[in-house]
């Protein structure tokens, strides 16, 4: 159960004066490692990037968990946490839960690297079918700070309610994306999702456009798969979902029990991936697809270089 950690993060972030240093203080008090804050300013304001680690015993691979979002608030237009905040809520709750587990004696085999950002005054953007949350800094600046080379696989957590293609409340996962390929959905991740939720797993659809970089004038479901444009590691999206389209700037739309489920899913993936019992993709099939069809890594760039 991770409800306590989710509530701790929710109450901290639901504050007009919150900043990265306050979140970093909480992470440090709960014994997270290598806690870092960097304030980055853009044309429409600033945001505080946060990074921390929960170090394992060195026996397993490193997992990255990225809280992907535009902002946790849209002040002064909106008062309170917005729907878009769930990426940060879940990523930071995972950090607290894993740190608390380690303090109680449960150390994972590998490291977990967690990154996100805190912006209570983010801009909004027009988008169909609902408005998006924007960010004071561009996506490339965000990815440069959130995607780290040590990450051998990445869970990208993002609110994904502003659409009509995912229509159930809770969370869903994406197929694995690696170097321009949309691969089959990981059976291991489907198993973990079923065990955590007690339900059949839910998978949300993605398209080739979704795995290309923002700014290329193509439609994107949202930014959940953008980390896949900045790494060779396999990336899986963890989407907080709803039955109907909900705008990213909507307040009162965060569901703590859904966030708890997504947090618990990420924690269980962290345990099993670092222990070598959860694979994001089939390495043998990856070699076959590369040999037969070649590289698609040009899809990770804004334009194909001829």
N, C-alpha and C positions, 0 to 999 in steps of 0.2 A: 504494500500500500504506500502511495506517495502523496496522499491528500494533504498531509500537514505541510510538506514542502511546497506544493502548489499554492496553498493558502498563504504561506509565508511570502512567496514571491508576488502573488497577486496583491496583497496588502501593501507591500513595499512599492510596487510599480504604480498603484492607483493613487498617485500624488502629483499634483502640478509641479512640485519643486524637486521631484526625484531626478537624480543624475547618476552617471556611471560610478562615481566614487562611493555613493551610498550602497549601491549594489555590490561593489567590490569589497566594501567593509563587511557586509554580511557573508560573502563567500569566504573571506579570510577568517572570520570568526568561526566558521564551520569547517575550517581546515582544508579548503581547496588549495591547490598548488599553483604557483606561477600566475597569480591573479594580476592582470594588466588592464589599464584603462587608457584610451587615447581619444582625446576630443578632436574631431575633424569638422572644419567649418566649410560650408558651401555657400552658394548664392542665396539659398533660402533658409539659412540658419545653421545649426550644428547638431551633431549627434555624438554620443560617447560609445566608442567601440570597446567591447569587453571580451577578454579571453582568459580562460583558466584551464587547468589540467587537474585530473584526478589520476595520480600516478599509480600504476600497478607494480607488480613485482618483477617486471622485465621479461617474463616468459612468453608473452603473446603479442600480437600485432596491435597497432594503434587505431582506434576508431575516432572519427570526427563527428561531432553533432553541432549543426549550425542552426541557430534560430534566425530564420530568414523573415524579414519584414521591412515595411517602409518606416513605421513608427508606432510607438505604444499609445500616442495621443495625437489629436489634431487641433490642439488649442491654438487660437481662441475660438475656432469655429465650433468645436465640440468640447464638452466637459466630461472628463473621465477616460478610462481605458477604452480603446476602440477594439473592434473585432480583430483587426490586423495584429494586435499585440500578442496573439497566442504563440507565435514562433519564439518570441523572447521568453514568455512565461514557461513554456515547456522546456526549452534548452536550459534555462537557469534552474528550473525545478529538478532536472536531471542532475545538474552539478551538485545541488544540495543533497539529493537522495544518495548519490554515489559517495559523496564526502561523508555523509552520516553512516553509510554502510561500512566504510573503511574505518571510521572511528570506533565502530562497534566490533571490529575484528575481521571484516570481510574485505580482503584486498583482491582486486581483479588481476588476472595474469598480465594484461596489457594496459597501456595508458589510454585515457579518454580525454580528448581535447574538445573543449566547448567554446564556441564563439557566437556572439550576437551583438546587438547594439541597442542603446536606450535613447529614444528621442520622444519626449512628451509634447513636442510642438512641430509635428511633421506636416508638410503640405498635402493636399489631395489632388488627384488627377482624374480627368474624365475617362471613362472606360465603359464598354458595354458588356454585360447588361447592368452592371452597377459601378459606381465610382471606385477607384483605387486609392489607397494611401500612397503618397509619394515619399521621397526622402530628401533631406537637405543636401546629400552628396550622391554622386552618380553610382550606378551599380558596379562599375569597374573599381572604384575606390573601396566599395564595400567588400567585393570579392577578394581584393588584394590583402585585406586584413582578416577575412573570415576563413578563407581556404588556406590551409597550411600544408606544406610539403610532407610532413610526417604522417598525415592522415592516409591510412591504407584503404579505407572505405569511409563513406560519408552518409549520414542521415541528415537531410535538409528538411527542417520542420517549418511549416508555413500555414497560415490561415488560407483556406481555399474554398470560401463560401460564395464568392461573387461570380457564380456561373450557373449554368443549367445542365451541366454534364455529370456532376456529382450530386446526387439527390438523396442522401441519407445522412442523418446526424451522427456524429462521432468522429472517427478518423479513418482515413484510407491510405494505402501506400501505392507507389508507382512501380512500374517495371524498372529494372535496373538500367541506368544509362552509363555508358563508358565510351569515351573518345568518339562521340558522334553516333554510336550505335544505341538503339533502344532494344535491349535484350529481354529475354523472358523474365517473368516475375520469379523472384527467388522463392523456391519451395520452403527453405528454412525460415524466411521472414513470414511467409503465409502461415506456417505452423505456429510461430511465436505470437502472431497477431490473434490467431484463433484461441490459443491458450490464455492470453491476457484478457480478451474480451468475452470469451465463452460463446462466441458467435462465428458464423462463417466469415472468412476474411473479405475485406472490401478493397478493390483495386480501382484507382482512378485513371482515366485515359489521358495519355499525352500524345502529342504529335511532333513531327520533325521541327516545326516552328518553335515549339516549347523548349527544345534543347539547343537552340541557336541563341547568340547573345542579344540582350536588349539593345535597342537603338538601331536595329537593322530594318526597321519599317515593316516588320511582320507582326501578326497577332500572336500574343502569348497568353496562355491561360492565366498565369501570374508568374511571379519570380521564383517559384519553388524549385525549378530545375536549373536555375542560373549557376549554382556552384559547379554543375557538370561542364560548364564552358571553360573552367579555370583549373582543371585537374585531369590527370590520367587515371585517378582512382575511380572505382565504381560509386555511383551516387544513386540513392533511393530517396524519393520524396515521401514525407510523412505529412499528410494534409488534414487539417482540422476542417470538418465539413458540416453541411446542413442540408435539410430537405429542400429549402427554397433559397434563391439568391439573396445574400445579405451583403450590403455595402461594407467595404473595408473600414470606412470611417464611422460606422454605426457603433454607438455605445450601448452598454447593457447586453451585448451579444456574446460575451465570453461565457463558456459553460465549464465550470471548474471540474465536473466529473469527466467531461470529454478530455480536458487538459490532463487530468490524472491518468486516464487510460493511455493517452499518447506518451506521457512521461514514463509510465510503467513499461510500455512497449519498448521505448528507447533504452531503459535500464536493462531489460531482459536481453535485448540485442547486444548491448555492451558486454554483459556477462558471457554470452555464448560466442560472440565474435572473437573476443580476446582469448577465449579458451580454445579457439579453433573448431568450434562446433556449429558455426553459422557462416555460410558462404553467400556472398551477394551475387555471384555469377559462377558459371561452370567454366573453369580454366581450360579444359580440353576443348569444349565447344568454341571458346573464344579464339583459340589457335586455329581451329578449322575455318571459322568465319573470316578471320584475317587472311588466311591463305587463299580462300576462294574468292573473296570480294575486295580485299585490300583495306586501306585505311579510309575512314570517314572523318578523321580529325579536323578536316577543313570546316566541318559544321560547327566547330567550337570557335570559329573566327567570324568577324562581322561580314567578311567577303571572301570568296574563294580566290586564292592566288593562282592565276593562270601562268 
